[in-house]
Amino acid sequence: MDFLTFVLVIVIAYLLWRIGDQIPDVLFRLGEIQRDIADIRKTMTDTAKSSESTAEP
């Protein structure tokens, strides 16, 4: 039973190491997604404002 516990701890440590290794890449990609969403929102607001200003007499 001690051997299985040891193997389980090693597997968990490996998985945590792999997840920790990927965190900077995931954070970078989330930042890129947030930047893209902000650009889309800005474009939509600018388009809405310009269409409102041309529609009003």
Phi and psi restraints in degrees (range 20) as a CNS / XPLOR table:
assign (resid 1 and name C) (resid 2 and name N)
       (resid 2 and name CA) (resid 2 and name C) 1.0 -65.4 20.0 2
assign (resid 2 and name N) (resid 2 and name CA)
       (resid 2 and name C) (resid 3 and name N) 1.0 -35.9 20.0 2
assign (resid 2 and name C) (resid 3 and name N)
       (resid 3 and name CA) (resid 3 and name C) 1.0 -65.3 20.0 2
assign (resid 3 and name N) (resid 3 and name CA)
       (resid 3 and name C) (resid 4 and name N) 1.0 -42.6 20.0 2
assign (resid 3 and name C) (resid 4 and name N)
       (resid 4 and name CA) (resid 4 and name C) 1.0 -64.4 20.0 2
assign (resid 4 and name N) (resid 4 and name CA)
       (resid 4 and name C) (resid 5 and name N) 1.0 -38.4 20.0 2
assign (resid 4 and name C) (resid 5 and name N)
       (resid 5 and name CA) (resid 5 and name C) 1.0 -63.7 20.0 2
assign (resid 5 and name N) (resid 5 and name CA)
       (resid 5 and name C) (resid 6 and name N) 1.0 -42.7 20.0 2
assign (resid 5 and name C) (resid 6 and name N)
       (resid 6 and name CA) (resid 6 and name C) 1.0 -61.4 20.0 2
assign (resid 6 and name N) (resid 6 and name CA)
       (resid 6 and name C) (resid 7 and name N) 1.0 -45.4 20.0 2
assign (resid 6 and name C) (resid 7 and name N)
       (resid 7 and name CA) (resid 7 and name C) 1.0 -64.2 20.0 2
assign (resid 7 and name N) (resid 7 and name CA)
       (resid 7 and name C) (resid 8 and name N) 1.0 -41.6 20.0 2
assign (resid 7 and name C) (resid 8 and name N)
       (resid 8 and name CA) (resid 8 and name C) 1.0 -62.7 20.0 2
assign (resid 8 and name N) (resid 8 and name CA)
       (resid 8 and name C) (resid 9 and name N) 1.0 -41.9 20.0 2
assign (resid 8 and name C) (resid 9 and name N)
       (resid 9 and name CA) (resid 9 and name C) 1.0 -64.7 20.0 2
assign (resid 9 and name N) (resid 9 and name CA)
       (resid 9 and name C) (resid 10 and name N) 1.0 -40.6 20.0 2
assign (resid 9 and name C) (resid 10 and name N)
       (resid 10 and name CA) (resid 10 and name C) 1.0 -63.7 20.0 2
assign (resid 10 and name N) (resid 10 and name CA)
       (resid 10 and name C) (resid 11 and name N) 1.0 -43.4 20.0 2
assign (resid 10 and name C) (resid 11 and name N)
       (resid 11 and name CA) (resid 11 and name C) 1.0 -63.7 20.0 2
assign (resid 11 and name N) (resid 11 and name CA)
       (resid 11 and name C) (resid 12 and name N) 1.0 -44.2 20.0 2
assign (resid 11 and name C) (resid 12 and name N)
       (resid 12 and name CA) (resid 12 and name C) 1.0 -63.7 20.0 2
assign (resid 12 and name N) (resid 12 and name CA)
       (resid 12 and name C) (resid 13 and name N) 1.0 -42.4 20.0 2
assign (resid 12 and name C) (resid 13 and name N)
       (resid 13 and name CA) (resid 13 and name C) 1.0 -62.8 20.0 2
assign (resid 13 and name N) (resid 13 and name CA)
       (resid 13 and name C) (resid 14 and name N) 1.0 -41.0 20.0 2
assign (resid 13 and name C) (resid 14 and name N)
       (resid 14 and name CA) (resid 14 and name C) 1.0 -62.8 20.0 2
assign (resid 14 and name N) (resid 14 and name CA)
       (resid 14 and name C) (resid 15 and name N) 1.0 -45.7 20.0 2
assign (resid 14 and name C) (resid 15 and name N)
       (resid 15 and name CA) (resid 15 and name C) 1.0 -63.7 20.0 2
assign (resid 15 and name N) (resid 15 and name CA)
       (resid 15 and name C) (resid 16 and name N) 1.0 -41.8 20.0 2
assign (resid 15 and name C) (resid 16 and name N)
       (resid 16 and name CA) (resid 16 and name C) 1.0 -63.4 20.0 2
assign (resid 16 and name N) (resid 16 and name CA)
       (resid 16 and name C) (resid 17 and name N) 1.0 -38.1 20.0 2
assign (resid 16 and name C) (resid 17 and name N)
       (resid 17 and name CA) (resid 17 and name C) 1.0 -64.2 20.0 2
assign (resid 17 and name N) (resid 17 and name CA)
       (resid 17 and name C) (resid 18 and name N) 1.0 -42.8 20.0 2
assign (resid 17 and name C) (resid 18 and name N)
       (resid 18 and name CA) (resid 18 and name C) 1.0 -65.4 20.0 2
assign (resid 18 and name N) (resid 18 and name CA)
       (resid 18 and name C) (resid 19 and name N) 1.0 -41.0 20.0 2
assign (resid 18 and name C) (resid 19 and name N)
       (resid 19 and name CA) (resid 19 and name C) 1.0 -65.1 20.0 2
assign (resid 19 and name N) (resid 19 and name CA)
       (resid 19 and name C) (resid 20 and name N) 1.0 -45.1 20.0 2
assign (resid 19 and name C) (resid 20 and name N)
       (resid 20 and name CA) (resid 20 and name C) 1.0 -62.4 20.0 2
assign (resid 20 and name N) (resid 20 and name CA)
       (resid 20 and name C) (resid 21 and name N) 1.0 -31.3 20.0 2
assign (resid 20 and name C) (resid 21 and name N)
       (resid 21 and name CA) (resid 21 and name C) 1.0 -70.1 20.0 2
assign (resid 21 and name N) (resid 21 and name CA)
       (resid 21 and name C) (resid 22 and name N) 1.0 -28.2 20.0 2
assign (resid 21 and name C) (resid 22 and name N)
       (resid 22 and name CA) (resid 22 and name C) 1.0 -90.1 20.0 2
assign (resid 22 and name N) (resid 22 and name CA)
       (resid 22 and name C) (resid 23 and name N) 1.0 -12.9 20.0 2
assign (resid 22 and name C) (resid 23 and name N)
       (resid 23 and name CA) (resid 23 and name C) 1.0 -58.9 20.0 2
assign (resid 23 and name N) (resid 23 and name CA)
       (resid 23 and name C) (resid 24 and name N) 1.0 -45.8 20.0 2
assign (resid 23 and name C) (resid 24 and name N)
       (resid 24 and name CA) (resid 24 and name C) 1.0 -59.7 20.0 2
assign (resid 24 and name N) (resid 24 and name CA)
       (resid 24 and name C) (resid 25 and name N) 1.0 -38.4 20.0 2
assign (resid 24 and name C) (resid 25 and name N)
       (resid 25 and name CA) (resid 25 and name C) 1.0 -66.8 20.0 2
assign (resid 25 and name N) (resid 25 and name CA)
       (resid 25 and name C) (resid 26 and name N) 1.0 -41.4 20.0 2
assign (resid 25 and name C) (resid 26 and name N)
       (resid 26 and name CA) (resid 26 and name C) 1.0 -64.7 20.0 2
assign (resid 26 and name N) (resid 26 and name CA)
       (resid 26 and name C) (resid 27 and name N) 1.0 -42.4 20.0 2
assign (resid 26 and name C) (resid 27 and name N)
       (resid 27 and name CA) (resid 27 and name C) 1.0 -64.2 20.0 2
assign (resid 27 and name N) (resid 27 and name CA)
       (resid 27 and name C) (resid 28 and name N) 1.0 -38.9 20.0 2
assign (resid 27 and name C) (resid 28 and name N)
       (resid 28 and name CA) (resid 28 and name C) 1.0 -62.6 20.0 2
assign (resid 28 and name N) (resid 28 and name CA)
       (resid 28 and name C) (resid 29 and name N) 1.0 -44.6 20.0 2
assign (resid 28 and name C) (resid 29 and name N)
       (resid 29 and name CA) (resid 29 and name C) 1.0 -65.9 20.0 2
assign (resid 29 and name N) (resid 29 and name CA)
       (resid 29 and name C) (resid 30 and name N) 1.0 -37.7 20.0 2
assign (resid 29 and name C) (resid 30 and name N)
       (resid 30 and name CA) (resid 30 and name C) 1.0 -63.9 20.0 2
assign (resid 30 and name N) (resid 30 and name CA)
       (resid 30 and name C) (resid 31 and name N) 1.0 -38.3 20.0 2
assign (resid 30 and name C) (resid 31 and name N)
       (resid 31 and name CA) (resid 31 and name C) 1.0 -63.3 20.0 2
assign (resid 31 and name N) (resid 31 and name CA)
       (resid 31 and name C) (resid 32 and name N) 1.0 -40.0 20.0 2
assign (resid 31 and name C) (resid 32 and name N)
       (resid 32 and name CA) (resid 32 and name C) 1.0 -64.9 20.0 2
assign (resid 32 and name N) (resid 32 and name CA)
       (resid 32 and name C) (resid 33 and name N) 1.0 -40.8 20.0 2
assign (resid 32 and name C) (resid 33 and name N)
       (resid 33 and name CA) (resid 33 and name C) 1.0 -64.0 20.0 2
assign (resid 33 and name N) (resid 33 and name CA)
       (resid 33 and name C) (resid 34 and name N) 1.0 -43.2 20.0 2
assign (resid 33 and name C) (resid 34 and name N)
       (resid 34 and name CA) (resid 34 and name C) 1.0 -62.5 20.0 2
assign (resid 34 and name N) (resid 34 and name CA)
       (resid 34 and name C) (resid 35 and name N) 1.0 -39.7 20.0 2
assign (resid 34 and name C) (resid 35 and name N)
       (resid 35 and name CA) (resid 35 and name C) 1.0 -65.0 20.0 2
assign (resid 35 and name N) (resid 35 and name CA)
       (resid 35 and name C) (resid 36 and name N) 1.0 -41.4 20.0 2
assign (resid 35 and name C) (resid 36 and name N)
       (resid 36 and name CA) (resid 36 and name C) 1.0 -64.3 20.0 2
assign (resid 36 and name N) (resid 36 and name CA)
       (resid 36 and name C) (resid 37 and name N) 1.0 -41.8 20.0 2
assign (resid 36 and name C) (resid 37 and name N)
       (resid 37 and name CA) (resid 37 and name C) 1.0 -63.9 20.0 2
assign (resid 37 and name N) (resid 37 and name CA)
       (resid 37 and name C) (resid 38 and name N) 1.0 -40.6 20.0 2
assign (resid 37 and name C) (resid 38 and name N)
       (resid 38 and name CA) (resid 38 and name C) 1.0 -63.8 20.0 2
assign (resid 38 and name N) (resid 38 and name CA)
       (resid 38 and name C) (resid 39 and name N) 1.0 -40.2 20.0 2
assign (resid 38 and name C) (resid 39 and name N)
       (resid 39 and name CA) (resid 39 and name C) 1.0 -64.0 20.0 2
assign (resid 39 and name N) (resid 39 and name CA)
       (resid 39 and name C) (resid 40 and name N) 1.0 -41.6 20.0 2
assign (resid 39 and name C) (resid 40 and name N)
       (resid 40 and name CA) (resid 40 and name C) 1.0 -64.1 20.0 2
assign (resid 40 and name N) (resid 40 and name CA)
       (resid 40 and name C) (resid 41 and name N) 1.0 -44.6 20.0 2
assign (resid 40 and name C) (resid 41 and name N)
       (resid 41 and name CA) (resid 41 and name C) 1.0 -62.7 20.0 2
assign (resid 41 and name N) (resid 41 and name CA)
       (resid 41 and name C) (resid 42 and name N) 1.0 -41.5 20.0 2
assign (resid 41 and name C) (resid 42 and name N)
       (resid 42 and name CA) (resid 42 and name C) 1.0 -63.7 20.0 2
assign (resid 42 and name N) (resid 42 and name CA)
       (resid 42 and name C) (resid 43 and name N) 1.0 -42.5 20.0 2
assign (resid 42 and name C) (resid 43 and name N)
       (resid 43 and name CA) (resid 43 and name C) 1.0 -63.0 20.0 2
assign (resid 43 and name N) (resid 43 and name CA)
       (resid 43 and name C) (resid 44 and name N) 1.0 -42.8 20.0 2
assign (resid 43 and name C) (resid 44 and name N)
       (resid 44 and name CA) (resid 44 and name C) 1.0 -65.2 20.0 2
assign (resid 44 and name N) (resid 44 and name CA)
       (resid 44 and name C) (resid 45 and name N) 1.0 -40.8 20.0 2
assign (resid 44 and name C) (resid 45 and name N)
       (resid 45 and name CA) (resid 45 and name C) 1.0 -68.0 20.0 2
assign (resid 45 and name N) (resid 45 and name CA)
       (resid 45 and name C) (resid 46 and name N) 1.0 -40.8 20.0 2
assign (resid 45 and name C) (resid 46 and name N)
       (resid 46 and name CA) (resid 46 and name C) 1.0 -63.3 20.0 2
assign (resid 46 and name N) (resid 46 and name CA)
       (resid 46 and name C) (resid 47 and name N) 1.0 -40.3 20.0 2
assign (resid 46 and name C) (resid 47 and name N)
       (resid 47 and name CA) (resid 47 and name C) 1.0 -65.8 20.0 2
assign (resid 47 and name N) (resid 47 and name CA)
       (resid 47 and name C) (resid 48 and name N) 1.0 -42.2 20.0 2
assign (resid 47 and name C) (resid 48 and name N)
       (resid 48 and name CA) (resid 48 and name C) 1.0 -65.4 20.0 2
assign (resid 48 and name N) (resid 48 and name CA)
       (resid 48 and name C) (resid 49 and name N) 1.0 -41.1 20.0 2
assign (resid 48 and name C) (resid 49 and name N)
       (resid 49 and name CA) (resid 49 and name C) 1.0 -66.3 20.0 2
assign (resid 49 and name N) (resid 49 and name CA)
       (resid 49 and name C) (resid 50 and name N) 1.0 -40.5 20.0 2
assign (resid 49 and name C) (resid 50 and name N)
       (resid 50 and name CA) (resid 50 and name C) 1.0 -69.8 20.0 2
assign (resid 50 and name N) (resid 50 and name CA)
       (resid 50 and name C) (resid 51 and name N) 1.0 -35.4 20.0 2
assign (resid 50 and name C) (resid 51 and name N)
       (resid 51 and name CA) (resid 51 and name C) 1.0 -71.7 20.0 2
assign (resid 51 and name N) (resid 51 and name CA)
       (resid 51 and name C) (resid 52 and name N) 1.0 -32.4 20.0 2
assign (resid 51 and name C) (resid 52 and name N)
       (resid 52 and name CA) (resid 52 and name C) 1.0 -68.2 20.0 2
assign (resid 52 and name N) (resid 52 and name CA)
       (resid 52 and name C) (resid 53 and name N) 1.0 -40.8 20.0 2
assign (resid 52 and name C) (resid 53 and name N)
       (resid 53 and name CA) (resid 53 and name C) 1.0 -70.4 20.0 2
assign (resid 53 and name N) (resid 53 and name CA)
       (resid 53 and name C) (resid 54 and name N) 1.0 -30.5 20.0 2
assign (resid 53 and name C) (resid 54 and name N)
       (resid 54 and name CA) (resid 54 and name C) 1.0 -81.5 20.0 2
assign (resid 54 and name N) (resid 54 and name CA)
       (resid 54 and name C) (resid 55 and name N) 1.0 -23.9 20.0 2
assign (resid 54 and name C) (resid 55 and name N)
       (resid 55 and name CA) (resid 55 and name C) 1.0 -80.4 20.0 2
assign (resid 55 and name N) (resid 55 and name CA)
       (resid 55 and name C) (resid 56 and name N) 1.0 -28.4 20.0 2
assign (resid 55 and name C) (resid 56 and name N)
       (resid 56 and name CA) (resid 56 and name C) 1.0 -81.2 20.0 2
assign (resid 56 and name N) (resid 56 and name CA)
       (resid 56 and name C) (resid 57 and name N) 1.0 136.0 20.0 2
